[in-house]
């Protein structure tokens, strides 16, 4: 297949490109050209800001794709631009979405947030703005796209290659004896590895799946258990603060359960690695790199 990956030069987007190359697909990778990659001459590189219509039109002029994979669509305006630019250039579109489209809750299923039934909500902070942007983007594609679509809803993605260093941050603070604040240590959270995130996108593309899909390690973990695993690997006792502290607030600090049900993807043939198998080895690798 001829596949365009928008935002495929780092993290699990980079992993995805390598998976697609191994299967012999013809790849175009579109980015702003600010991050070097290791794809060599195996991909066609396109340079553009995906938020600028004219730049995107110029970069993709004369090209058509079987699938467009969009890693960086963040809001309805960007979705609208994609629908306009790629209307005659592709038959199928895959967008990376997020757990954040759901409200806090346990065992969240795809049907609980139907992109066809979207109602705008005011955002009062950056986290809500991100969630609202993704919901609005899903809705735009679902109601106005001239091509078929699929959404990959991911929780926090972790791995050695995580440029945000969220899990690294927790390991380092415990190692250095710095305080960490969790509003609710009993809250359960979903995670997925960058390896599985790439494989999930690959699965959606290869099988031309349509609709919304949750992807995560099925064994959600309590934040208490997460910090205990960090303590075990570092050999240090975490300094857990009882009162809120902005600097010490964990990037995983949630007030109640927030994890997804992944039965839909599993029933159709895709399963992530169990968290119990990858978490401790990952923490050890992170520790070795600090």
C-alpha positions as CSV (number, residue, x, y, z in Angstrom):
1,X,0.0,0.0,0.0
2,X,0.9,3.6,-0.4
3,X,0.8,5.2,3.0
4,X,1.4,8.7,4.3
5,X,2.3,9.1,8.0
6,X,1.9,12.6,9.3
7,X,4.2,13.0,12.3
8,X,6.2,9.8,12.0
9,X,9.7,10.9,13.0
10,X,9.7,10.2,16.7
11,X,8.4,8.0,19.4
12,X,5.7,5.4,18.4
13,X,5.2,7.1,15.1
14,X,8.8,6.3,14.2
15,X,8.2,2.7,15.4
16,X,5.2,2.5,13.1
17,X,7.1,3.6,10.1
18,X,9.7,0.8,10.7
19,X,6.9,-1.7,11.0
20,X,5.3,-0.6,7.7
21,X,8.6,-0.6,6.0
22,X,9.3,-4.2,7.0
23,X,6.0,-5.2,5.3
24,X,7.1,-3.6,2.1
25,X,4.7,-0.7,2.0
26,X,5.6,2.5,0.1
27,X,5.9,5.2,2.7
28,X,5.7,9.0,2.7
29,X,6.5,10.7,6.0
30,X,5.4,14.3,6.5
31,X,6.8,16.5,9.2
32,X,8.2,20.0,9.8
33,X,11.7,18.6,9.2
34,X,12.9,19.5,12.8
35,X,13.7,15.9,13.9
36,X,16.2,13.6,12.1
37,X,15.2,10.1,11.4
38,X,16.9,6.8,10.6
39,X,14.7,5.7,7.6
40,X,17.4,6.3,5.0
41,X,16.3,6.2,1.4
42,X,13.4,3.9,2.2
43,X,10.8,6.7,2.7
44,X,9.7,9.7,0.7
45,X,10.1,12.8,3.0
46,X,7.6,15.6,2.8
47,X,8.1,18.9,4.7
48,X,5.2,21.0,5.8
49,X,3.3,22.2,8.8
50,X,0.1,20.1,8.8
51,X,-1.8,23.1,10.2
52,X,-1.2,25.2,7.0
53,X,-3.4,24.4,4.1
54,X,-1.3,25.7,1.3
55,X,1.9,24.1,2.6
56,X,0.1,20.7,2.9
57,X,-1.4,21.0,-0.5
58,X,2.0,21.8,-2.0
59,X,3.8,19.0,-0.2
60,X,1.3,16.4,-1.3
61,X,0.7,17.8,-4.8
62,X,0.2,15.0,-7.4
63,X,0.2,12.3,-4.7
64,X,-2.5,9.7,-3.7
65,X,-2.4,7.3,-0.8
66,X,-4.3,4.2,0.2
67,X,-4.1,5.3,3.8
68,X,-3.2,8.5,5.6
69,X,-2.1,8.0,9.2
70,X,-2.3,11.2,11.3
71,X,-0.3,11.3,14.5
72,X,-0.7,15.0,15.2
73,X,-4.3,16.0,14.5
74,X,-5.3,18.0,17.6
75,X,-8.6,19.7,16.9
76,X,-11.5,20.2,14.6
77,X,-9.8,22.9,12.5
78,X,-7.0,20.5,11.7
79,X,-9.5,17.7,10.9
80,X,-11.3,20.0,8.6
81,X,-8.1,20.9,6.8
82,X,-7.3,17.2,6.4
83,X,-10.7,16.4,5.0
84,X,-10.3,19.2,2.4
85,X,-6.7,18.4,1.4
86,X,-7.0,14.7,1.3
87,X,-10.6,14.4,-0.1
88,X,-9.3,13.2,-3.5
89,X,-6.0,11.8,-2.2
90,X,-7.0,8.9,0.1
91,X,-9.8,6.4,0.7
92,X,-9.0,5.8,4.4
93,X,-7.8,8.0,7.3
94,X,-6.5,6.8,10.7
95,X,-6.1,9.3,13.6
96,X,-4.3,8.9,16.8
97,X,-6.7,9.8,19.6
98,X,-6.6,9.5,23.4
99,X,-8.1,8.2,26.7
100,X,-8.7,11.9,27.4
101,X,-11.8,11.9,25.2
102,X,-13.5,10.0,28.1
103,X,-14.4,11.4,31.4
104,X,-12.9,9.9,34.5
105,X,-14.2,6.4,35.1
106,X,-13.5,2.7,35.2
107,X,-13.7,0.1,32.3
108,X,-14.5,2.7,29.7
109,X,-15.8,1.4,26.4
110,X,-15.7,2.9,23.0
111,X,-19.5,3.4,22.8
112,X,-19.4,5.7,25.9
113,X,-18.0,8.5,23.7
114,X,-19.7,8.4,20.3
115,X,-18.0,10.8,17.9
116,X,-21.3,11.2,16.1
117,X,-23.0,12.6,19.2
118,X,-20.4,15.2,20.1
119,X,-21.4,18.2,22.2
120,X,-18.9,21.0,22.7
121,X,-17.7,21.7,26.2
122,X,-15.9,24.8,27.5
123,X,-12.2,24.1,28.4
124,X,-10.8,25.8,31.5
125,X,-7.3,24.3,31.5
126,X,-4.7,22.8,29.1
127,X,-5.8,19.2,29.9
128,X,-9.4,19.9,29.1
129,X,-8.4,21.9,26.0
130,X,-6.5,18.8,24.7
131,X,-9.4,16.5,25.4
132,X,-11.9,18.8,23.9
133,X,-9.8,19.2,20.8
134,X,-9.5,15.5,20.3
135,X,-13.3,15.0,20.7
136,X,-14.0,17.7,18.3
137,X,-11.5,16.3,15.7
138,X,-13.1,12.8,16.1
139,X,-16.6,14.4,15.5
140,X,-15.5,16.3,12.4
141,X,-14.0,13.2,10.7
142,X,-17.0,11.0,11.8
143,X,-19.6,13.5,10.4
144,X,-17.9,15.2,7.5
145,X,-15.0,13.1,6.2
146,X,-15.2,12.1,2.5
147,X,-13.3,8.9,3.3
148,X,-13.5,6.1,5.8
149,X,-11.9,6.6,9.2
150,X,-10.6,4.9,12.4
151,X,-9.5,6.4,15.7
152,X,-6.9,4.8,18.0
153,X,-7.6,5.8,21.5
154,X,-4.5,5.5,23.7
155,X,-3.9,6.1,27.4
156,X,-0.5,7.3,28.5
157,X,2.1,5.8,26.2
158,X,5.4,4.9,28.0
159,X,8.7,3.5,26.8
160,X,12.5,4.1,26.9
161,X,11.9,6.4,23.9
162,X,9.3,8.6,25.6
163,X,10.5,12.1,24.9
164,X,8.1,13.5,27.5
165,X,10.0,11.5,30.2
166,X,6.9,11.1,32.4
167,X,7.8,7.7,33.8
168,X,11.5,8.7,33.9
169,X,10.4,11.7,36.0
170,X,8.8,9.4,38.6
171,X,11.9,7.1,38.8
172,X,14.3,10.0,39.1
173,X,12.3,11.7,41.9
174,X,12.2,8.5,43.9
175,X,15.9,7.9,43.3
176,X,16.7,11.5,44.5
177,X,14.4,11.4,47.5
178,X,12.2,14.2,46.1
179,X,8.5,14.4,47.1
180,X,5.8,13.1,44.8
181,X,2.1,14.0,45.1
182,X,-0.8,11.7,44.1
183,X,-4.3,12.9,44.8
184,X,-5.5,9.3,45.0
185,X,-3.1,6.4,45.3
186,X,-5.9,3.9,44.9
187,X,-7.0,5.2,41.5
188,X,-6.4,2.8,38.6
189,X,-4.9,4.0,35.4
190,X,-4.4,2.6,31.9
191,X,-1.0,2.5,30.2
192,X,0.4,1.2,26.9
193,X,4.0,0.7,25.7
194,X,5.3,2.7,22.7
195,X,5.9,-0.7,21.0
196,X,2.3,-1.7,21.4
197,X,1.0,1.7,20.3
198,X,2.9,1.3,17.1
199,X,1.6,-2.2,16.6
200,X,-2.0,-1.1,17.2
201,X,-1.7,1.6,14.5
202,X,-0.1,-0.9,12.2
203,X,-3.0,-3.3,12.9
204,X,-5.6,-0.6,12.1
205,X,-3.9,0.2,8.8
206,X,-3.2,-3.3,7.6
207,X,-6.8,-4.4,8.3
208,X,-8.4,-1.2,7.2
209,X,-10.4,-1.1,10.4
210,X,-13.1,1.5,10.8
211,X,-14.5,3.1,13.9
212,X,-13.1,3.9,17.4
213,X,-10.8,1.5,19.2
214,X,-9.3,1.4,22.7
215,X,-5.8,0.1,23.0
216,X,-4.1,-0.5,26.4
217,X,-2.6,-3.1,28.5
218,X,-5.7,-4.8,29.9
219,X,-4.4,-4.9,33.5
220,X,-4.9,-1.4,34.7
221,X,-2.7,-0.6,37.7
222,X,-3.3,1.4,40.8
223,X,-1.0,4.4,41.3
224,X,0.0,2.8,44.7
225,X,1.2,-0.3,42.9
226,X,3.0,1.8,40.3
227,X,5.0,3.7,42.9
228,X,5.7,0.4,44.8
229,X,7.2,-1.0,41.5
230,X,9.4,2.1,41.3
231,X,10.5,1.7,44.9
232,X,11.3,-2.0,44.2
233,X,13.5,-1.2,41.2
234,X,15.3,1.8,42.7
235,X,15.7,0.3,46.2
236,X,14.4,3.6,47.6
237,X,11.3,4.6,49.5
238,X,9.2,7.2,47.8
239,X,8.5,10.4,49.6
240,X,4.8,10.7,49.1
241,X,3.3,14.1,50.0
242,X,0.0,14.4,51.7
243,X,-0.8,17.9,50.5
244,X,-0.9,19.1,46.9
245,X,2.3,20.5,45.5
246,X,2.4,21.7,41.9
247,X,6.1,20.8,41.3
248,X,5.7,17.4,42.9
249,X,2.4,16.5,41.3
250,X,2.8,13.3,39.4
251,X,2.0,13.4,35.7
252,X,-0.2,10.3,36.5
253,X,-1.9,12.0,39.4
254,X,-5.7,11.5,39.0
255,X,-8.4,11.8,41.6
256,X,-10.2,8.5,40.6
257,X,-10.1,5.6,38.3
258,X,-9.4,6.3,34.6
259,X,-8.9,3.2,32.5
260,X,-10.3,1.7,29.3
261,X,-12.0,-1.5,28.3
262,X,-10.1,-3.2,25.4
263,X,-12.5,-6.1,24.7
264,X,-13.4,-4.7,21.2
265,X,-9.8,-4.8,19.8
266,X,-9.2,-8.1,21.6
267,X,-12.3,-9.7,20.1
268,X,-11.1,-8.7,16.6
269,X,-7.6,-10.0,17.1
270,X,-5.4,-7.4,18.7
271,X,-4.0,-7.7,22.3
272,X,-1.4,-5.6,24.1
273,X,1.3,-7.0,26.3
274,X,0.2,-7.4,29.9
275,X,1.5,-4.6,32.1
276,X,2.7,-7.1,34.6
277,X,5.2,-8.4,32.0
278,X,6.7,-5.1,30.8
279,X,6.5,-2.6,33.6
280,X,9.4,-3.8,35.8
281,X,11.8,-4.4,32.9
282,X,11.0,-1.0,31.6
283,X,11.6,0.7,34.9
284,X,15.0,-1.1,35.2
285,X,16.0,0.2,31.7
286,X,14.9,3.7,32.7
287,X,17.0,3.4,35.9
288,X,20.0,2.2,34.0
289,X,19.8,5.3,31.8
290,X,19.6,7.9,34.6
